Amino acid sequence: MDSLGWISPEAYREVVGKYEERAKKLEEQKDRILSDYTRAAQMAEDAEEKIFSLQDELAHCKADLYDFYAKAGKLPDYERR
């Protein structure tokens, strides 16, 4: 008799097939999650770069504004605060 112990070859193939199907689904789910994570991490990195860029631009605008008022002789009095 061609047997794998107490389980029949048909039952064994069925169990292995279900196991492989479940493993494949979990692998696809893992890949999807990793892809989503990678995309989210890239978006966060892009946003951080944009924030730094905007902060730099704001600093330049403030400096330009200060220079404009300095040329006009109207420097703000920061000591009054």
GROMACS elastic network, one bead per residue, 0.5 to 0.9 nm:
[ bonds ]
;  ai    aj funct       b0    kb
    2     8     6  0.83218   500
    2     9     6  0.76746   500
    3     6     6  0.73497   500
    3     7     6  0.69639   500
    3     8     6  0.57801   500
    3     9     6  0.62357   500
    4     7     6  0.58989   500
    4     8     6  0.64352   500
    4     9     6  0.65678   500
    4    12     6  0.79932   500
    5     8     6  0.76488   500
    7    10     6  0.82455   500
    7    11     6  0.63121   500
    7    12     6  0.63146   500
    8    11     6  0.52177   500
    8    12     6  0.60881   500
    8    13     6  0.86534   500
    9    13     6  0.61109   500
    9    14     6  0.85400   500
   10    13     6  0.51951   500
   10    14     6  0.62067   500
   10    15     6  0.86792   500
   11    15     6  0.61362   500
   11    16     6  0.85294   500
   12    15     6  0.51715   500
   12    16     6  0.60775   500
   12    17     6  0.84234   500
   13    16     6  0.50740   500
   13    17     6  0.58939   500
   13    18     6  0.85185   500
   14    17     6  0.50502   500
   14    18     6  0.61769   500
   14    19     6  0.85230   500
   15    18     6  0.51653   500
   15    19     6  0.60753   500
   15    20     6  0.85818   500
   16    20     6  0.60508   500
   16    21     6  0.84802   500
   17    20     6  0.51353   500
   17    21     6  0.60769   500
   17    22     6  0.85690   500
   18    21     6  0.50308   500
   18    22     6  0.60941   500
   18    23     6  0.84751   500
   19    22     6  0.51603   500
   19    23     6  0.60443   500
   19    24     6  0.85319   500
   20    24     6  0.60351   500
   20    25     6  0.86024   500
   21    24     6  0.51161   500
   21    25     6  0.62718   500
   21    26     6  0.86818   500
   22    25     6  0.51224   500
   22    26     6  0.61825   500
   22    27     6  0.85671   500
   23    26     6  0.51175   500
   23    27     6  0.61012   500
   23    28     6  0.86316   500
   24    27     6  0.50486   500
   24    28     6  0.62022   500
   24    29     6  0.85759   500
   25    28     6  0.50983   500
   25    29     6  0.61302   500
   25    30     6  0.85818   500
   26    30     6  0.60530   500
   26    31     6  0.85447   500
   27    30     6  0.50138   500
   27    31     6  0.61613   500
   27    32     6  0.86058   500
   28    31     6  0.50547   500
   28    32     6  0.61480   500
   28    33     6  0.86206   500
   29    32     6  0.50833   500
   29    33     6  0.61849   500
   29    34     6  0.85967   500
   30    33     6  0.51215   500
   30    34     6  0.61092   500
   30    35     6  0.85076   500
   31    34     6  0.51063   500
   31    35     6  0.60565   500
   31    36     6  0.85717   500
   32    35     6  0.50618   500
   32    36     6  0.61575   500
   32    37     6  0.85546   500
   33    36     6  0.50442   500
   33    37     6  0.60468   500
   33    38     6  0.85264   500
   34    38     6  0.60319   500
   34    39     6  0.85088   500
   35    38     6  0.50811   500
   35    39     6  0.61410   500
   35    40     6  0.85611   500
   36    39     6  0.50986   500
   36    40     6  0.60956   500
   36    41     6  0.85312   500
   37    40     6  0.50581   500
   37    41     6  0.60231   500
   37    42     6  0.85304   500
   38    41     6  0.50824   500
   38    42     6  0.61555   500
   38    43     6  0.85992   500
   39    42     6  0.51392   500
   39    43     6  0.61944   500
   39    44     6  0.86655   500
   40    43     6  0.50189   500
   40    44     6  0.61526   500
   40    45     6  0.85859   500
   41    44     6  0.50763   500
   41    45     6  0.61656   500
   41    46     6  0.85915   500
   42    45     6  0.50175   500
   42    46     6  0.60774   500
   42    47     6  0.85254   500
   43    46     6  0.50403   500
   43    47     6  0.60933   500
   43    48     6  0.85575   500
   44    47     6  0.50575   500
   44    48     6  0.61252   500
   44    49     6  0.86456   500
   45    48     6  0.50784   500
   45    49     6  0.62527   500
   45    50     6  0.86388   500
   46    49     6  0.51367   500
   46    50     6  0.61958   500
   46    51     6  0.86623   500
   47    51     6  0.61347   500
   47    52     6  0.86864   500
   48    51     6  0.50538   500
   48    52     6  0.63219   500
   48    53     6  0.85846   500
   49    52     6  0.51839   500
   49    53     6  0.61260   500
   49    54     6  0.86163   500
   50    54     6  0.60532   500
   50    55     6  0.84894   500
   51    54     6  0.50955   500
   51    55     6  0.60619   500
   51    56     6  0.85347   500
   52    55     6  0.50326   500
   52    56     6  0.61246   500
   52    57     6  0.85478   500
   53    56     6  0.51196   500
   53    57     6  0.61523   500
   53    58     6  0.85797   500
   54    58     6  0.59961   500
   54    59     6  0.85312   500
   55    58     6  0.50162   500
   55    59     6  0.62027   500
   55    60     6  0.87092   500
   56    59     6  0.51024   500
   56    60     6  0.63562   500
   56    61     6  0.86955   500
   57    60     6  0.51179   500
   57    61     6  0.61937   500
   57    62     6  0.86408   500
   58    62     6  0.61204   500
   58    63     6  0.85385   500
   59    62     6  0.51192   500
   59    63     6  0.61833   500
   59    64     6  0.86391   500
   60    64     6  0.61166   500
   60    65     6  0.85177   500
   61    64     6  0.50257   500
   61    65     6  0.60725   500
   61    66     6  0.85099   500
   62    65     6  0.50027   500
   62    66     6  0.60622   500
   62    67     6  0.85456   500
   63    66     6  0.50152   500
   63    67     6  0.61296   500
   63    68     6  0.85617   500
   64    67     6  0.50272   500
   64    68     6  0.61121   500
   64    69     6  0.86976   500
   65    69     6  0.62870   500
   65    70     6  0.84807   500
   66    69     6  0.52302   500
   66    70     6  0.59960   500
   66    71     6  0.86167   500
   66    75     6  0.71503   500
   66    76     6  0.83517   500
   67    71     6  0.61242   500
   67    72     6  0.85681   500
   67    75     6  0.87199   500
   68    71     6  0.53060   500
   68    72     6  0.63639   500
   68    73     6  0.87272   500
   68    74     6  0.86718   500
   68    75     6  0.89398   500
   69    73     6  0.60705   500
   69    74     6  0.50062   500
   69    75     6  0.54363   500
   69    76     6  0.78893   500
   70    74     6  0.58170   500
   70    75     6  0.52537   500
   70    76     6  0.87270   500
   71    74     6  0.76397   500
   71    75     6  0.85965   500
   72    75     6  0.80139   500
   74    77     6  0.89637   500
   75    78     6  0.87906   500
   76    79     6  0.88455   500
   77    80     6  0.60304   500
   77    81     6  0.81928   500
   78    81     6  0.60536   500
